[in-house]
Amino acid sequence: MRYLPLLAALGLACATRSPDQAPVAPQATTTSIEWQPWTAAAFERAQSENKMILVDVGMEGCTACRWMDELTYTDPAVIARVREHFVPIVVDSEARPDLGERYETWGWPATIVMDPGGTQVLAIRGNKLPKNFVPILDQLIAAKVAGTLTADGRAPITVDEPATGPLVNLRDTVVDQLDARWNDEAGDWGGRLRSPKNRAMQYAMLRSHARGDTPWGERGLQTLDGWRALLDPVWGGVFVGSVENWTTPIPEKRLRHQAAALLAFANAYRLTGDEQWLDAAREVDRYVEQFLLHDDGSFYTSQEDVAPKLPQGMTAAQYYRELDDAGRRQFGVPPVDHAIYTDRNALAIRAYAELYAATADPHFRHRAVAAGAAMLKRQTEDGVFAQLAQTESLRNDDRMRPLPAGGRTYLRPQAAMGLALLALSSTTGEPRWRTAAVELAAGLRATLADREHGGFFASDDASTEHIAARRKPLEDNARVAQFLFLLSVLEADEGWATSAERTLRAAASPAVIDAAGFGVGETAIALDVMLTDAVEMSIIGGDEDPAGAAALRAAAGRVYEPRRVVHEQGPGRYPDQGRAAMFICNERACSSPIVDPAEVATQAARFAATPRADRRPDPRPDPRPARVP
């Protein structure tokens, strides 16, 4: 049953969960599990009472999480065992992205069992019905009584030894790992689940573009064709995935997947010019606008699979597969989680900005700018972004999991927002995005940096570090590394580039890389970006010739180039042309002035694929002419 504050207060809700700010000590009752937030107090209670710890990690839009919540955690036998032998902790994986990252390998729900001291002894993937869950609990209880609980060896690893050696060697290791996990028959990376969020596909397109590696490009488009098969033909949007092949969709929709699809379809359109990818992107946008759009332009997080009045005998899969719009609506629309998470919104903002750049369609620009403006309101005085803000629609949601109290800083929203701000800056030219990006970089360094070893922690919460050491998530640090590297080009500040390399090395130890499996796509992209010269596109004369500057910026946007940095340049660095002009540079050379937008793509290609030497540990002087603000 969902989290219903009023019913819980009246004692009418079963398996209710205490909000983060509630006292840890539960009220006396024998009919429910008193879930605790992930806090030091909960772990201290487990130790003082010599109880095991049961951690339930999941998210609102997850069907399997709902089954576990409504069927398993309301079962009297389960309740009795949990109350007597465990301290139960509940985590919303999206509201606490540091813990979501920590346990996402096990999917949702992830059930983590620890001994009283906090050592992980078991991790369970997915939901378990009471008939299957009770025997597991009994085995754990018996093992504890017998003193035979042992670490399971699968706990999330934390490594503070940075990667050494040339970055190109690290990139080769990561790419070899991706290559080994390509499933040619399935047309995707990884195991049975096919999901439109894998960044390996984006790396495949980048590799094809930058290196002329046709087989990798074919892999990327083959995977993307599978993503297109997951489009809902009635409402649009992509489903979260499919098992075994691309023809049996899992009928849930989440913003994370919509954003990944939008970005991938935009890049495929830029690379191929094939309208089918643009049509697919518009189908995703149609769904987002209808179901996930908040009044201020930001985006809700997910939609469940089950309609509220689904008739007995009809499955969610049948609802989506067999009914048209009118047929679906007669049984109601599946509930939407009205939480607006910064990290998920940032992914969508970046995708819409790149879609606008690829198409020059003002509709996509509006989507990116409106959501970006909404997120800017969450930027704190420290420069970092809050993950969540309360809204009226969110307060009215019936939730399985309570939302934690605010005040924490998490890496995932900062990593995603950094790239979103740079995308907005490059595609719109508005200075506010660049200003926010600089403030964010400084805030990251001040709040989440590991000053001793490099890299950035998943959160600023060190209160449970003695139980579960803080991690430096690989893919989130890879996003930060890309952000800092591209920011160094935008700001002509080599120090940020040095920080970028240190960040990636700190997170990408061999053990972490190996444990990530095929989930190293973002790391591969970051390494490729950092090992090849960025493509700096400087526009001058915009004040005197705004139409010409806009045309040059639009031409730059149509170029597929993940290392592209587009910005306005004041007078002094480049000679005045008497009208708008663009200079395209890498670290070694610059183009002649470009005044014809038709020449931008050709000139950009000349500067796009120049390999660079590995950076040294210390900052080097900028070999280019000094920038004049």
C-alpha positions in Angstrom: 0.0 0.0 0.0 1.2 3.5 -0.8 2.5 6.1 1.7 -0.7 7.8 2.9 0.1 10.3 5.6 -3.5 10.7 6.8 -4.3 7.0 6.9 -1.0 6.3 8.6 -1.8 8.8 11.3 -5.1 7.1 11.8 -3.5 3.7 12.0 -5.4 2.5 8.9 -2.4 1.9 6.6 -0.5 -1.3 6.4 3.3 -1.3 5.8 3.5 2.5 6.0 6.9 4.1 5.9 8.1 6.9 8.2 9.2 10.1 6.6 12.9 11.1 6.8 12.3 13.7 9.4 10.2 11.5 11.7 11.7 10.0 14.9 13.6 6.8 14.4 11.8 5.1 17.3 8.7 3.5 15.9 5.2 3.6 17.5 4.1 0.3 19.0 2.1 -1.8 16.6 2.1 -5.4 15.4 0.4 -4.8 12.1 3.0 -3.0 10.0 6.6 -2.6 9.3 8.0 0.7 10.7 10.4 1.7 8.0 13.3 3.9 8.9 15.3 6.3 6.7 18.9 5.6 5.9 20.5 7.5 8.8 23.3 6.8 11.3 20.6 6.4 14.0 19.0 3.4 12.2 22.4 1.7 12.0 23.2 2.5 15.6 19.8 1.0 16.6 20.6 -2.2 14.7 23.9 -2.5 16.5 22.5 -1.7 20.0 19.6 -4.2 19.6 21.8 -6.8 17.8 19.4 -6.9 14.8 20.1 -7.4 11.2 19.4 -4.6 8.7 17.0 -5.0 5.9 17.2 -2.2 3.2 14.5 -1.8 0.6 15.7 0.3 -2.3 13.3 1.2 -5.2 11.4 3.9 -7.0 7.8 5.0 -7.4 7.2 4.1 -11.0 8.6 0.5 -10.5 6.0 -2.2 -10.9 8.0 -4.9 -9.1 8.5 -2.4 -6.2 4.8 -2.0 -5.9 4.2 -5.8 -5.9 6.8 -6.1 -3.1 5.3 -3.2 -1.2 1.6 -4.3 -1.5 1.9 -8.1 -1.4 5.1 -9.0 0.5 5.6 -6.3 3.1 1.9 -6.5 4.1 2.1 -10.3 4.7 1.7 -11.2 8.5 4.5 -13.7 8.4 6.9 -11.3 6.8 5.9 -8.5 9.1 6.5 -10.6 12.2 10.0 -11.7 11.1 11.1 -8.2 10.1 9.8 -6.6 13.3 11.5 -9.1 15.6 14.8 -9.6 13.8 15.6 -6.6 11.6 15.8 -2.9 11.5 14.0 -2.0 8.3 15.4 0.9 6.2 13.6 2.3 3.1 15.3 4.2 0.3 13.8 6.1 -2.7 16.6 5.5 -5.3 15.8 8.8 -7.1 15.3 11.0 -4.2 18.6 9.6 -2.8 20.7 9.2 -6.0 23.8 8.4 -4.0 22.1 5.3 -2.6 20.3 4.6 -5.9 23.7 4.5 -7.6 25.1 2.3 -4.9 22.5 -0.4 -5.4 21.2 0.0 -9.0 23.2 -3.1 -10.1 20.5 -5.2 -8.4 17.6 -3.5 -10.1 14.5 -2.3 -8.4 13.5 -3.3 -5.9 16.9 -4.1 -4.5 16.8 -5.8 -1.1 20.0 -5.6 0.8 20.6 -7.5 4.1 23.4 -6.5 6.5 24.6 -7.9 9.8 24.2 -5.7 12.9 27.6 -4.1 12.1 26.6 -3.1 8.6 28.4 -5.8 6.6 26.4 -6.9 3.6 25.5 -10.6 3.8 22.9 -10.8 1.0 21.6 -8.8 -2.0 18.3 -9.8 -3.7 17.4 -8.6 -7.2 13.7 -7.8 -7.9 10.5 -8.6 -6.0 9.9 -11.8 -4.0 6.4 -13.1 -3.1 5.9 -14.0 0.6 6.1 -17.7 -0.1 9.6 -17.1 -1.5 10.7 -14.3 0.9 9.8 -16.0 4.2 12.2 -18.9 3.7 15.0 -16.4 2.9 14.3 -14.5 6.1 14.2 -17.7 8.0 17.6 -18.8 6.6 19.1 -15.4 7.6 17.7 -15.6 11.1 19.0 -19.1 11.6 22.4 -18.1 10.3 22.6 -15.2 12.7 21.6 -17.4 15.6 24.2 -19.9 14.6 26.8 -17.2 14.2 27.4 -18.1 10.5 26.5 -14.9 8.8 29.2 -14.0 6.4 29.9 -11.2 3.9 28.6 -12.0 0.5 31.5 -10.5 -1.4 29.2 -8.6 -3.7 28.8 -5.3 -1.8 29.5 -2.1 -3.8 33.2 -1.5 -3.9 35.0 1.7 -2.9 38.5 2.2 -4.3 40.8 5.1 -3.5 43.6 4.1 -5.8 43.5 6.3 -8.9 44.1 4.8 -12.4 47.7 5.3 -13.5 49.4 5.2 -16.8 48.5 6.9 -20.1 44.8 7.8 -20.5 44.8 6.2 -23.9 45.6 2.8 -22.2 42.6 3.3 -19.9 40.4 4.1 -22.9 41.5 1.0 -24.7 40.7 -1.1 -21.6 37.2 0.4 -21.3 36.5 0.0 -25.1 37.7 -3.6 -25.0 35.3 -4.2 -22.2 32.4 -2.7 -24.2 33.5 -4.7 -27.2 33.5 -8.0 -25.3 29.9 -7.4 -24.0 28.4 -6.6 -27.4 25.6 -9.1 -28.2 25.5 -9.3 -32.0 22.3 -11.4 -32.0 20.4 -9.2 -29.7 21.8 -6.0 -31.2 22.7 -4.5 -27.8 25.1 -4.6 -25.0 24.6 -6.6 -21.8 22.2 -9.3 -20.7 18.6 -10.2 -21.2 17.1 -6.7 -20.5 17.1 -4.3 -23.5 16.8 -0.8 -22.2 16.9 2.7 -23.9 19.3 4.3 -21.5 22.6 2.6 -22.3 25.4 5.1 -23.0 27.4 2.5 -24.9 25.2 3.2 -27.9 26.1 6.9 -27.7 29.8 6.0 -27.5 29.4 3.8 -30.6 28.1 6.7 -32.6 30.9 9.0 -31.3 33.5 6.4 -32.2 32.1 6.0 -35.7 32.1 9.7 -36.3 35.5 10.5 -34.8 37.4 7.5 -36.1 35.5 6.4 -39.1 34.9 3.1 -37.3 32.0 1.8 -39.4 31.3 -1.4 -37.4 30.8 0.6 -34.2 28.5 3.0 -36.0 26.4 0.1 -37.3 26.2 -1.2 -33.7 24.9 2.1 -32.5 22.2 2.4 -35.2 21.2 -1.2 -34.7 20.7 -0.6 -31.0 18.8 2.6 -31.7 16.5 0.8 -34.1 15.6 -1.4 -31.2 14.9 1.6 -29.1 12.5 2.8 -31.8 10.7 -0.5 -31.5 9.9 0.4 -27.9 7.9 3.5 -28.9 4.2 3.5 -27.7 2.2 3.9 -31.0 -0.8 5.5 -29.1 0.7 8.0 -26.7 4.3 8.1 -27.8 7.3 7.8 -25.5 9.6 4.8 -25.1 8.9 2.0 -22.6 11.7 1.3 -20.1 12.8 -1.8 -21.9 12.1 -5.3 -23.1 13.3 -8.7 -22.1 15.2 -11.0 -24.5 14.3 -8.9 -27.6 12.8 -5.6 -28.6 9.3 -6.8 -29.2 7.9 -7.4 -25.7 8.0 -4.0 -24.0 7.9 -3.6 -20.2 5.0 -1.1 -19.9 6.5 1.5 -17.7 7.8 4.9 -18.8 10.4 7.0 -17.1 11.9 10.4 -17.9 15.4 9.0 -17.8 14.6 6.8 -20.8 12.8 9.5 -22.7 15.8 11.8 -22.3 18.2 9.1 -23.5 16.1 8.4 -26.5 15.7 12.1 -27.4 19.4 12.6 -27.3 20.2 9.5 -29.2 17.6 10.2 -31.9 18.9 13.8 -32.2 22.4 12.6 -32.7 21.4 9.9 -35.2 19.5 12.5 -37.2 22.6 14.8 -37.3 24.9 11.9 -38.3 22.7 10.4 -41.0 20.2 13.1 -42.0 17.5 10.3 -41.9 14.1 11.7 -41.0 13.1 8.5 -39.3 15.2 9.5 -36.3 13.6 12.9 -36.1 10.2 11.4 -36.4 11.1 9.1 -33.5 12.2 12.0 -31.4 9.0 13.8 -32.0 7.1 10.8 -30.8 9.0 10.9 -27.5 8.4 14.6 -27.2 4.6 14.1 -27.8 4.5 11.8 -24.8 6.6 14.0 -22.6 4.4 17.0 -23.3 1.2 15.2 -22.7 2.1 13.3 -19.5 5.3 14.5 -17.9 5.2 18.3 -18.3 4.9 20.5 -15.3 3.4 24.0 -15.6 6.8 25.7 -15.2 8.3 23.7 -18.0 10.1 21.1 -15.9 9.4 17.4 -16.1 7.9 14.8 -13.8 9.8 11.6 -13.3 7.8 8.5 -14.3 4.5 6.8 -15.1 3.4 3.5 -13.7 2.1 0.7 -15.9 -1.3 -0.1 -14.3 -4.4 2.0 -15.0 -6.5 2.8 -11.9 -9.6 1.0 -13.2 -7.9 -1.9 -15.0 -10.5 -4.6 -15.3 -9.9 -8.0 -13.8 -8.1 -10.3 -16.2 -6.5 -7.5 -18.2 -2.8 -7.0 -17.8 -0.9 -3.7 -18.2 0.8 -5.2 -21.3 -2.6 -5.8 -22.8 -3.8 -2.3 -21.9 -0.9 -0.7 -23.8 -0.8 -3.3 -26.6 -4.4 -3.7 -27.5 -6.2 -0.4 -26.7 -6.4 2.9 -28.5 -6.5 6.3 -26.7 -10.2 6.1 -25.9 -10.0 2.5 -24.9 -7.2 3.2 -22.5 -8.9 6.3 -21.0 -12.1 4.4 -20.1 -10.0 2.5 -17.6 -8.1 5.6 -16.4 -4.5 6.8 -17.0 -1.7 5.1 -15.1 -0.5 7.3 -12.3 2.4 9.7 -12.8 5.1 10.3 -10.1 5.0 14.1 -9.8 8.5 14.4 -8.2 10.7 16.7 -10.3 14.2 15.5 -9.9 17.1 17.7 -11.0 19.3 14.9 -12.4 16.5 13.5 -14.6 15.5 17.0 -15.7 19.1 17.8 -16.6 19.2 14.8 -18.9 16.1 16.0 -20.6 17.3 19.6 -20.9 20.5 18.5 -22.6 18.6 16.2 -25.0 16.1 19.0 -25.9 19.0 21.5 -26.4 20.8 19.1 -28.7 17.5 18.3 -30.5 17.0 22.1 -31.1 20.6 22.4 -32.3 20.0 19.5 -34.8 16.7 20.9 -36.1 16.5 24.6 -35.3 12.9 23.9 -34.2 11.9 26.6 -31.7 9.6 24.1 -29.9 12.6 22.1 -28.8 14.4 25.3 -27.7 11.4 26.3 -25.6 11.4 22.9 -23.9 15.1 23.1 -23.0 15.1 26.8 -21.9 11.9 26.5 -19.8 13.1 23.5 -17.9 16.6 25.0 -17.6 15.0 28.2 -16.1 13.0 26.0 -13.6 16.2 24.2 -12.5 18.2 27.4 -12.1 15.8 28.3 -9.2 17.3 25.3 -7.4 20.9 26.5 -7.7 22.1 27.4 -4.2 24.4 30.1 -3.0 27.1 27.4 -3.0 26.6 26.9 -6.8 25.3 23.4 -6.5 21.7 22.2 -7.3 19.1 20.7 -5.0 17.8 17.4 -6.2 14.2 18.0 -5.3 11.7 20.8 -4.4 8.2 20.3 -3.1 5.3 21.1 -5.4 1.5 20.9 -4.8 1.1 18.0 -7.2 3.8 16.1 -5.4 2.3 16.7 -2.0 -0.9 15.2 -3.3 0.8 11.9 -4.6 0.2 8.7 -2.7 3.7 7.3 -2.4 5.2 4.0 -1.6 8.4 5.6 -0.4 8.7 8.8 1.6 10.8 11.6 0.3 13.9 12.5 2.4 14.3 15.8 4.1 16.2 18.3 2.1 19.7 19.7 2.7 21.9 17.1 1.1 24.1 17.7 -1.9 24.3 14.8 -4.4 26.8 14.4 -7.2 24.4 13.0 -9.8 22.3 16.2 -10.3 25.5 18.3 -10.4 27.1 16.0 -13.1 24.0 16.0 -15.3 23.3 19.7 -14.8 26.9 20.6 -15.8 26.5 19.1 -19.2 23.0 20.5 -19.6 24.2 24.0 -18.8 27.0 23.8 -21.4 24.5 22.5 -24.0 22.2 25.4 -23.3 25.1 27.8 -23.5 26.3 26.5 -26.8 22.9 26.2 -28.5 21.3 29.5 -27.2 24.2 31.8 -26.6 22.5 33.1 -23.4 25.2 34.1 -20.8 23.1 33.0 -17.8 23.9 29.3 -18.6 27.6 29.9 -18.8 27.5 31.8 -15.5 25.6 29.0 -13.8 28.1 26.5 -15.2 31.1 28.3 -13.7 29.3 28.6 -10.4 28.5 24.9 -10.4 32.1 23.9 -11.1 33.2 26.0 -8.1 30.4 24.6 -5.9 31.3 21.0 -6.9 34.9 21.5 -5.8 33.8 23.1 -2.5 31.2 20.5 -1.5 31.9 17.1 -3.0 35.5 16.9 -4.0 37.9 14.3 -2.5 40.8 16.6 -2.0 43.2 13.8 -1.1 42.6 11.3 -3.9 40.7 13.3 -6.5 37.2 12.7 -7.9 33.9 13.5 -6.3 31.8 11.7 -3.7 28.2 10.7 -4.5 27.0 12.9 -1.7 28.1 15.1 1.2 26.6 12.7 3.7 29.4 11.3 5.7 27.2 10.3 8.7 27.1 6.6 7.8 30.6 6.4 6.2 31.7 4.1 9.0 29.0 1.6 7.8 29.1 2.2 4.0 32.1 4.1 2.8 31.2 7.0 0.4 31.6 6.1 -3.2 32.9 8.0 -6.2 30.5 6.7 -8.8 32.3 5.9 -12.1 29.7 7.2 -14.6 28.8 10.3 -12.6 32.5 11.2 -12.3 32.8 10.6 -16.0 30.1 13.2 -16.6 31.8 15.6 -14.3 35.1 15.0 -16.2 33.4 15.9 -19.5 31.9 19.0 -18.0 35.1 20.3 -16.5 37.1 19.5 -19.6 34.6 21.4 -21.9 34.4 24.2 -19.3 38.2 24.6 -19.5 37.8 25.3 -23.2 34.9 27.7 -22.7 36.8 29.6 -19.9 40.3 29.2 -21.3 41.3 27.7 -17.9 43.6 24.8 -18.1 43.1 24.2 -14.4 39.6 22.8 -15.0 41.1 20.4 -17.6 43.6 19.1 -15.1 40.8 18.6 -12.6 38.9 16.7 -15.3 41.7 14.2 -15.7 42.2 13.8 -12.0 38.5 13.2 -11.6 38.4 10.4 -14.1 41.5 8.8 -12.8 40.2 8.8 -9.3 37.0 7.0 -10.2 38.2 4.6 -12.9 40.3 2.2 -11.0 40.7 -1.3 -12.6 38.5 -2.9 -10.0 35.7 -0.4 -10.5 35.9 -0.6 -14.3 35.7 -4.4 -14.2 32.7 -4.4 -11.8 30.8 -1.9 -14.1 30.6 -4.4 -16.9 28.9 -2.8 -19.9 28.0 0.2 -17.9 31.1 2.1 -18.9 29.7 4.0 -21.9 29.9 7.4 -20.2 33.5 6.7 -19.2 34.4 5.7 -22.8 32.8 9.0 -24.0 34.7 11.0 -21.4 38.0 9.4 -22.3 37.5 10.0 -26.0 36.5 13.6 -25.4 39.6 14.2 -23.2 42.0 12.5 -25.6 40.9 14.4 -28.7 41.1 18.2 -29.1 37.9 20.0 -28.3 36.3 21.9 -31.2 36.0 25.6 -30.1 33.7 27.6 -32.3 34.0 31.3 -31.4 31.5 33.8 -32.8 32.5 37.5 -33.1 30.5 40.5 -34.3 27.3 39.3 -32.8 26.3 42.7 -31.4 26.6 44.4 -34.9 25.3 41.5 -36.9 22.9 39.4 -34.7 21.2 37.6 -37.6 24.6 36.5 -39.0 25.7 35.3 -35.6 22.5 33.3 -35.1 22.9 31.7 -38.5 26.5 30.7 -37.7 25.4 29.3 -34.3 22.6 27.3 -36.0 25.1 25.9 -38.5 27.4 24.9 -35.6 24.5 23.1 -33.9 23.8 20.9 -36.9 27.3 19.5 -36.6 27.5 16.3 -34.7 30.4 16.9 -32.4 30.3 15.9 -28.7 33.5 18.0 -28.1 31.9 21.1 -29.6 32.0 24.4 -27.5 30.2 27.3 -29.1 30.4 30.8 -27.6 30.4 34.5 -28.3 33.8 36.1 -28.3 34.4 39.8 -27.5 36.7 42.0 -29.5 40.5 41.6 -29.3 41.2 37.9 -29.6 40.3 37.7 -33.3 40.4 40.4 -36.0 37.1 42.2 -36.6 35.4 41.2 -39.9 32.9 44.0 -39.9 30.1 41.4 -39.6 29.5 38.2 -37.7 32.2 35.6 -38.2 33.2 32.3 -36.7 36.7 31.0 -35.9 37.0 27.3 -35.3 40.0 26.2 -33.3 41.6 23.3 -31.5 44.7 23.4 -29.4 47.0 23.6 -32.3 45.4 25.8 -35.0 42.5 28.0 -35.9 40.5 28.4 -39.1 40.3 31.4 -41.3 37.2 33.6 -40.5 34.0 31.9 -41.6 31.1 34.2 -42.6 29.1 31.7 -44.6 27.2 29.2 -42.4 27.4 26.6 -45.2 31.2 26.4 -44.6 30.9 25.6 -40.9 30.5 21.8 -41.1 33.4 21.4 -43.6 35.7 23.6 -41.4 34.6 21.8 -38.2 35.6 18.4 -39.7 39.1 19.7 -40.2 39.6 20.4 -36.5 37.5 17.6 -35.0 39.6 14.5 -34.8 43.1 15.6 -33.7 44.5 13.2 -31.0 46.1 15.0 -28.0 48.8 13.8 -25.7 47.9 12.7 -22.2 47.8 15.6 -19.8 50.5 16.0 -17.2 49.5 16.2 -13.5 50.2 19.9 -13.4 48.5 22.6 -15.3 50.2 23.7 -18.5 49.9 27.2 -20.1 47.3 27.7 -22.7 49.1 27.7 -26.1 46.4 29.8 -27.7 46.2 33.6 -27.7 44.9 35.1 -24.5 41.1 35.4 -24.4 39.6 38.8 -24.0 36.3 38.7 -22.0 
